[in-house]
Every structure is written in C-alpha cells, then in structure tokens.
Amino acid sequence: MVEDNTESIRRELVTIINSNPEAREELEKEHGKDNVWNTDEASEKFEFVGFMAPFVIVERKSDGKKGTLTFQHSPRFYFDFRLN
C-alpha cells in the first residue's frame, strides 16, 4: 500500500472548504468568472481522471492538458484549474 503523505493536509482543507461553502458569485470573485464550474459545466470542459478530495485530476477536453480542480461539496462547484 502506498502511503499518502497529503492525507492530513487534504482532510484539513476539506473541513475548511466545506465548513463555510461559498456561493458561485464569491468563488468567481476569488478565482475568476471563467474558473468556476458546476458539475455539468465541468464535465463539458474536463475529463475527470482522479479524485483526492478536495481535488480532482482532470484533462481539459479542448487541448488535452492535465491539471487539477478544487471542489466544495454543497453547493458543488469546481474551481481554480491549475495545469500540472
């Protein structure tokens, strides 16, 4: 079994993000209007490859580039795409 050295940090981030989830408008102010997606929008733009909350590994459909998105649980929004 592979040790996950990021688990404690990710769990803390999940708690922080989901204890005070932001409305879409607030996420757009923080991350940019074109960098926040609901599930349907994210699925149109990205292929979901992997998952380690609060992050998902994605491949952008337009150019095949891989990166990560951060997400909050409810309301579910994906945001802050970063190229790997």
C-alpha positions as CSV (number, residue, x, y, z in Angstrom):
1,M,0.0,0.0,0.0
2,V,1.3,3.4,-1.0
3,E,1.5,6.0,1.9
4,D,-0.5,9.2,1.3
5,N,1.6,12.0,2.7
6,T,-1.0,14.5,1.8
7,E,-4.0,13.0,3.6
8,S,-3.9,15.1,6.8
9,I,-3.5,18.3,4.8
10,R,-6.3,17.4,2.4
11,R,-8.6,16.5,5.2
12,E,-8.0,19.8,6.8
13,L,-8.7,21.6,3.5
14,V,-11.9,19.6,3.0
15,T,-13.0,20.7,6.5
16,I,-12.2,24.3,5.8
17,I,-13.8,24.5,2.4
18,N,-16.9,22.6,3.4
19,S,-17.5,24.3,6.8
20,N,-18.2,27.5,5.0
21,P,-19.0,26.8,1.3
22,E,-19.1,29.8,-0.9
23,A,-21.8,30.9,-3.3
24,R,-20.8,30.8,-7.0
25,E,-20.5,34.6,-7.1
26,E,-18.0,34.6,-4.2
27,L,-15.9,31.8,-5.9
28,E,-16.0,33.8,-9.1
29,K,-14.7,36.9,-7.3
30,E,-11.9,34.9,-5.8
31,H,-10.9,32.6,-8.8
32,G,-12.3,34.4,-11.8
33,K,-15.6,34.2,-13.6
34,D,-14.2,31.7,-16.2
35,N,-12.6,29.5,-13.5
36,V,-15.7,28.2,-11.6
37,W,-18.0,25.4,-12.8
38,N,-20.9,23.4,-11.6
39,T,-20.8,19.6,-12.2
40,D,-22.4,19.7,-15.7
41,E,-20.2,22.6,-16.8
42,A,-17.0,21.0,-15.5
43,S,-18.0,17.7,-17.2
44,E,-18.4,19.5,-20.5
45,K,-14.9,21.1,-20.2
46,F,-12.9,18.4,-18.5
47,E,-12.5,14.6,-18.4
48,F,-12.2,13.6,-14.7
49,V,-9.2,11.3,-14.2
50,G,-8.7,11.0,-10.5
51,F,-10.0,12.1,-7.2
52,M,-8.4,13.0,-3.8
53,A,-10.8,15.4,-2.0
54,P,-10.8,18.4,-2.2
55,F,-9.0,17.9,-5.5
56,V,-9.8,16.2,-8.8
57,I,-7.3,15.5,-11.5
58,V,-8.7,16.4,-14.9
59,E,-7.8,16.6,-18.6
60,R,-9.0,19.6,-20.4
61,K,-11.0,18.5,-23.4
62,S,-10.1,21.4,-25.6
63,D,-6.3,20.7,-25.6
64,G,-5.7,17.5,-23.6
65,K,-3.7,19.3,-20.9
66,K,-3.9,17.8,-17.4
67,G,-4.4,19.7,-14.3
68,T,-6.3,19.9,-11.0
69,L,-9.5,21.4,-9.8
70,T,-10.5,22.1,-6.3
71,F,-14.1,21.5,-5.3
72,Q,-16.6,22.1,-2.5
73,H,-19.3,19.6,-1.6
74,S,-22.5,21.6,-1.3
75,P,-23.3,23.5,-3.3
76,R,-20.9,21.5,-5.6
77,F,-18.6,23.8,-7.5
78,Y,-15.3,23.1,-9.1
79,F,-12.8,25.9,-9.3
80,D,-9.2,27.1,-9.6
81,F,-8.0,25.0,-12.5
82,R,-4.2,24.6,-12.4
83,L,-2.1,23.0,-15.0
84,N,0.2,20.2,-13.8
